[in-house]
């Protein structure tokens, strides 16, 4: 544990750094057990503190949470994926990056807390019953296809089980958000149309996001799963999404189907209006992030007059540049924008969030902007490290520039241009804050 909340009933008894061993005689597997077992009026706890076992008893009102804060939501190890997807992005990651990038998680607990996508193929019967008993939702599920044979082919194993579990969860009223990784020539075209039709008829989830398959420089060019999308194929996907949005509006009163920002950038098409994203249910999946960013910036800049930049610049990826340039067209008055190409994953990976520290160093050395401070998205850093495991200080020293991490929203960008990434510990009670 890293601490307790201010209003915790065991604030004086539990210390930061304690390790929770047991609650009421039972060893918790994850934060879900802590929330459930810690609900009682009297809770017995066993802690490991500086090598010694400490036993204590906490008395409180029934239903009042213990208020413990953990660095991770699972204590028994992450449930890993046993699928063998032919398009798996993790299999295409070069060596030497941040260790956590190589973990193939398929853990329903991380789906519930963080929005990670899971396949449902690897759930045990007890996992399914526990999800239903605790009514864990929303959950985020990788669908890819509603055709059991095609889904199995794409996942390199049995894909039927996941579809059966999905239908069971939907029948029980759980909120499910679906994802389709669209592989050109595999599950697009008529296969995508059939999937959309069956989702609308049999799997009416809360939302469905379609994202293009990721292809890195290590991808096997002969793989049928790893053929990158182009302008034409992206346009066809968008046309089908728009067609089924209209159908879903007629049947369900909501759009249900959404395409990721990458498809709009590939197709060189305008992003839909903010209202069409219906609250941005898959923002972290890259669906609507660009539109939301543009809306935030426009709203905060309205009525402010000329935009001063205080000599600060912006670092972005290739895809991000297309969005930034809608706000700041190239001119002497706007901030300097440095576009970093992805040398770690290869040029076909253009999203800013996958830039490494050495990509930024390379871009700054090549372009040498005159400003000495540049803004970077705080999503590039996790616990102070870029995905290539370099630190912010190392990148600053290697480039000779000061880098200022800012949240990925238009208001924050405007504020910092006119004017850091922090590591947030896991607080289960702040999940919906």
N, C-alpha and C positions, 0 to 999 in steps of 0.2 A: 504494500500500500504506500501511496505517496502522501497521504494525509486524510483529513476528515473535513466535512463541511462545517461552516460556522454554526449551523443549527443542529449539529449532530448530537444525539443523546450520549454518545460515548467519547465526546471531544476530549475530556480530561484523561480518559483511560487509554485510548489508542493513540499511538505516536506514528508520525511519518517514518517509514522504513520498517515498520512491523510487517511480518508475513503472516497472513491468516491461514491457520491450519484447519480449524474446525469451527462449525457453528452448530450448537446444540448436539454435539457428538458426531456430526456428519462432515465429511470433507467436501467442500464446494468445488464443483467442476468449473464454474464460471460465475459471472456477475448475476446471472439469472437465479442461480441457487441462493446467492446472498440476498437478493431482493425478496425471494420467497420465504426463506428460513428466518430472515431477520425481521419479519413482520410481527412476530409474537411480542407479547408484553414483557416477557423475560427471555433474554437471549444469553446463552453461555458461549463464551468464545475462548479458543486456544490460539495464542499468537507465538510466533518465534521472534524473539527480540535479543539481538546481540548474542545469538547462540543458545539462549535459554528459552524454555517453554513457559509462557505466562498464561495463567488461567484467570479469567475474570467473568463477572456476571453484570449484564446491563439491564436495568429496569426502565421501562418507558411505556407510553401508551401503545396499545395494540394498533398496528397499521402505520405507526410512525417509522420511517426508514432509519437504518443505522447511519446513513450519511457517510459511508466510507468511499474514498476515492482511490481508484486503481490505475496503474499505468497501462493495463490491457484488460479487455473484457473476458478473456478466457484464461484459465489457469492450467488446463490439462493438455495444452498443445492445440495448435490449429488443425482442424480437419482438412486434409489435403485432397486434391482432386485425383481420381483414379481413371478419368477419361483420357483418351489419346487423340484429342482433336487435331485434325490435320492443319488447322489454321492457328494453332495456339501461339499467342504472341510471346509468351515466356520462353518457348522453345527457340525463338529467334533472337533472344537477347544475348549480346556479346558478353564474354567473361569480364570480370573485374569491376562490376558495378555494385551499387548498394545491395548487400546480401538479401534484404527483404524482397527485392524484385524477383528473385528466383523461386519464391514460395508460391506454389499453385494451390491457393486455398479454395475450398468448396464447403465452407463452414457457414451453416445457417445462422449462427450467432453473429458473425461478422456481417452477414447480409442484413440482419435486423438492426444492428447498431450503426454500421458504417455505409450501408447501401451497396456492399459488394455483391456481384452477380454470382449465383450458384446454379448448378444444373439440375438439382433434385435427384440425379441418378444415384448418388452415393449415400443417400439417407438410409439409415437402418429403420426397422419398424418402431423402435423406441424413439428415435429422433422424430419420426412423423407424429407419433402419439404425443410427444412432449410439445412439439410446435402447436398442435391442436389444443392440448390441455392449457397451455399458457397463452394461447391465441396470439402468437408472435406475428405481428405484421406492422408495417409493411415488410414484405420480402421482395427481393429482386432476383429474377430468374432468367437465365440464358435459355432461350427457346430455340432459335435458329430455324426450326421447321416443325410443323405439326404432323408431318408425315413420319411415322415411326421408322421406316426404312431409311429415309434420307437423313433423319436426325441421328440414327445409329451410325450411318456411313460417315457423317461429318465428325462425330465424336469418337469414332474408332471403337465402338462398343455397343452396349445395349442402351438405346435412347427411349424405348417405350416406357420404362418404369417412370422416368421423369415426367412424361406426359400424363400418366395415370395419377401420380402424386399431385401434379398441378391441378388437374380437374377436381381431385378430392379437396384440396385446399380452397379452391374457388367455390365449390359447393357448400363449404362450411363458412363462407363469408370472409375469408382472410383477404386482405388487400395485397395484391400481387402486381408488380411492375415487370414487364417482359422486355427482353433484349433480343434482337436478331443481329448477329454479325453476318453481314451480307457478303458472300463470296461470289465474285463474278463468274458466271457460268455454272454455278452449283445450286445455290438456293435463291437466285434472283429470278427475274422473268416470270414464267408461269408458275414455277415453284413458289415464288414469293406471293403471287396472287392467291394460290390455294391456301397458303398459310394465313394470309389476311382474312380470307373468307371463313376459314375454320375458327380463327380467333374471334371474329365477330359473332359467329354462331354458337361456339361451344366453349370458348375460353375468354369470356368478357372481362379482361383484367382491368386494372386501374389505368394502365398506359402501356404502350409498346413503342420502344425506340429502335430505329434501324441505324446501324453504324457500319461504315465500310471496313472490310478486313484490313488489319494492319500488316504491312509488308516491310521488313527491315532489310538491311544489306546482307544479312545472313540467310535470308529466305532462299529456299531451293527454287530456282526459276522454272523447274519442270513440274513443280507441285500444282495440281489442278486447283487447290484451295487458295493459293497465294498469287493470284493474278490481280494486280491493282486495278481499281476503277479509274475510268477516264471521264471526260466531260459527257460523252454520250451515255455511258452506262449510268452515271450519276443522275442525269436528267430523267432517264427512264424510271429510276427508283423514286425520284421526287414526284413524277407524274402519278405513279401508283399510290404513293402515300396520300397525295391530295385527293385522288379518286375515292379512296377508302375513308378518308376523313369525312367526306360528304356523306357516305353511306352510314358511318357511325353516328354522325349528327342526326340523321333521320331515324335511326334505330334506337340509339342510346341517349341522344341529347348531348353528346360530347364527342370530341374528335378521336380519342383513343390512340390513333396512329401518329407517330412523329418521326421525322428524319433528323439525324445529327447535323450539326453545323458543317461538318466536313463535306457532306454531299452538296450543300448549297455553294460552298467555296469551289468545289470541283466543277460543278455545273455552271459556275459564274452567274448565279441567280441571287436575287435579293432575299434576305431572310424574311420570314413571315412577320406580321405585326405581333406585338407582345401579347395581345389578347388571345391570339391563336394558339399560344403555348399552354393556355389554361392552367396557370399557376406554376409552370415549369416543373413538372413531376420528375423529369430525368435530367436535371441541370448538371449533376456531377458526371453524367454519361455523355456530356458534350452536346446536349439537345437544348438549344435556346440560349446557351451561354453568351454568344455574340450579340444576339438581340437584346438581352438583358443588360449587358455591358453598355451598349450604345444608348439604351433608354436611360440608364442611370446617369451617364455622362451628360446627356442632353438636358435632363431634368435639373441636375445640379449646376450646370453652366448657364441655364436660362436667366437672363437679366443681369449677368455678372460683368458684362462688357468685355473688353479685350482679355484674352487668356494669357496671363503672364506665366513664364515657365521657370524663372529663377535660375536659368542656366542649367537645368537638369534635362537629361535625355531619357530615352526609353529603349529597353532591350526587349525584343520580341522574336518569335519564330516566323517562319515563312507564312504560315496560315494567319498568325496574329497580325502580321503587317497589313494584310488586306482589310482588317477591321480597324486598326489604328489609323490607317490612311483615310478612312471615312471621317475621322474626327480631325486629324491633322494632315491635310494635303501637303505635299512637299512644297516648302517655302522657307524663306529665311527667317520668318517671324515665329514659326512653330518650333516645338522641341525637336532636337535631333533624334531620329529613330534609327537604331542599329538592328538590322535583321541578322540573326544568327542561324546559319544552316546546321542541320543535324549531322555531324560527322560520326557520332557514336552509332546511331541506328541507320544512317543513310539518308539520302536526299528525299526519298519518298515519304519519310516520316516528317511531317511539317508542323505538328502541333507544338505550341510553345512549352507545354507542361513536360515534354520529354527531352528538353535540352539539358545537357550536362554542363558541369563547370568548365570543362575544356572547350566545349563548343563556344561558350561565351568569351573565354580568353582568346580563342582564335579569331572570333568576329571583331573584338575590340582592337586586337593587334593589327588586323587587316584594314579596318576602316578608320581607326584612330580619331574618334570624335573629339571636338574641341572642348566639350563640357567635361567636367571631372566627376560628376555624380550622375548615375543612371538608375532608373527604376526597373526592378525586375518583379515578376509575379511571385508572391510568397509560396505558391504551389510548387515552385521549383525546389524548395527546400523541405526536408523532413528532419526535424531535430537538428537543424543547422547544417545539413549536408545535402549536396546535389546528388542526383541519381548515380553519378560516377564516383560517389563517396568522397568527393572533394568538399572542403568546407568553404564558407563564405569568405573567411580571411584568406585562404589559399588562393581563391579566384581573384580577390582584390589585389593580392600581392603579385600574382602572375600577370594580371592585366594592367595594373597601375591605376585603376579606377576605383572609386567608391561605389558600392552597389547597395541600393536601398530597397529591401523587399516590401512590397505593398500588397494588400488584398486584391483579389481579382474582381474589382467592380469599378464602374466608371466614376463614382463619387470619390473613392480613395485615390484614383489616379489624378483627378482634377485637384484634389486637396494637396497632394504631394508635389504636383507640378507648380501649384501656386504657393506653396509654403517655402517593423521588422517581423520578419517571420518569427513566431514564437511557438514553442512546443507545448501543446495543451495536453494535460493528463486526462485520463479517462474518468469522467464523472457520469455515472449512469443516470443520476437524477437531473442532469442538465441536458439529456438527450434531445428534448424537444424545445430547448430554449433557443 
